[in-house]
């Protein structure tokens, strides 16, 4: 594999696609073909590449001759016009090309010849108008786009019958890039920050979403800061000054109301809960609200509901579940009344606040069966009106912002500890969380999500791509910001256009700009696999490539091949220090894959091949002979 060889699989898939699909012609298209057999009424069998077709010729021709044909009609039958005279087998491709350019009155520029040569070699029909447009694109390629990438994009547009427009072309060539997504995001963010013409509401929403994508762990950092703040507030032995600073930070971030003090910051929440309509009855805050709104005659039903919630809550430890169950049992022995319900609600609230505060650090990236984290439950107890997870995460990011800007030493110490704890908690769950957070925040396929009747429209509207659509329609946008927004939009559209299916074969491409603790990186994932007859992904066979551009390790490509649930991993990197770093991780990788019923066959570590992308041949089978270091399991 060569450095940044993104088209490796894509070119193979394109070749397979062109050979598998029947030839579909459009009026005006030109192609090279050989007459195989003549029939009455000027009908003929013509071979185009590996495929044959029956068409009507405008003039009689001789079997065995090769010509360039142009489609003059497609209904009710394909009708062809001869563009060039018969070509001898000794005619070189260059001579054939020059003859076609002359007959179609097209310029013999280097770009036109490159375009025509590419489509002749691929044996793909293309119209005169498309040739002219392709030449223009090739003359003005964006920075960082090679002619090979551009020609591959044009070929895909013709083969998949995409509109041959500049927007589609720019999106496709952007989608093929494996680097630059982070810099594109950063450039847009900088211009957005400097912009003074946009309405403040649009600008603020965009900045919040860009920051959420750039810092995918901020919500978890905020959860730790929230937990540490609550611990200080509930610790009567802590200095009054520390408790006041924690309280003021939570008030400034909007977690607590402005009118609370050290004596009533928790008790007032019960009153607020009683006035709030339930949103998610499985949140701890809504459980407390349910207690407050239950009528005394329905106490037995309430007890059963609370026991079921406690038993099924995997974010609580067994000891915490036992303590809460004992509290419920004691309550069930009391005579039911409005007063006992209020006292019980207060006791439950205090106990679950303490439990989730303790559990946030240990279950930072863990969710319960309803997709709720410990910080979501704690926040529902402190601010019941914040009902959605999107609102929860936004509030936690705001808490991080407020804490980072605070000059108070106790707050700064709290922020430092929270950052360090998030870093020490990095594992596969954390990386999965980061990827999901960024992809969801980008909203690349938000159009498809809108078709889902159960979709959260408000959450979708906060994603970046729909906000970019709105921004580009704003008349007040500056030319510089518009250009940056269009470039970012092209990158996201390119991912969708580069992904697709060909029968049972599917390809998915995702580009993710990641930033971890000040380190920025571009990550591109290219998945190729197949679908089963029931429409589900076949997990037994796949090929996944990860293209990573990191500050310390620089460019890294991971090629993972799955054959009948046996996995071979090849890591391409120029840094020799990768070998000792990878050795200790081998056993953990094997164990984790075994838990998912996969068998690790081998891990290869190699430098990039020093060959040009055009000459690459990728072997889909694991290599026995290779350069570099192997770990065979």
RACOR-V828602 format. One record per helix or strand of 2 or more residues. SS is the DSSP state (helix for helix, strand for strand). FROM is the first residue (numbers start at 0). LEN is the number of residues. If there is no record, write none. Layout:
# RACOR-V828602
SS	FROM	LEN
SS	FROM	LEN
This chain:
# RACOR-V828602
helix	6	14
strand	28	11
strand	42	6
strand	50	7
strand	65	8
strand	78	4
helix	92	11
helix	109	13
strand	125	2
helix	127	12
helix	146	13
helix	165	10
helix	180	14
helix	199	15
helix	217	17
helix	239	13
helix	266	8
helix	283	10
helix	295	17
helix	317	15
helix	337	22
helix	373	9
helix	388	17
helix	408	16
helix	427	15
helix	445	4
helix	456	5
helix	463	10
helix	478	20
strand	499	3
strand	504	12
strand	518	13
strand	536	14
strand	553	10
strand	565	7
helix	577	6
helix	584	11
strand	598	8
helix	612	3
strand	628	4
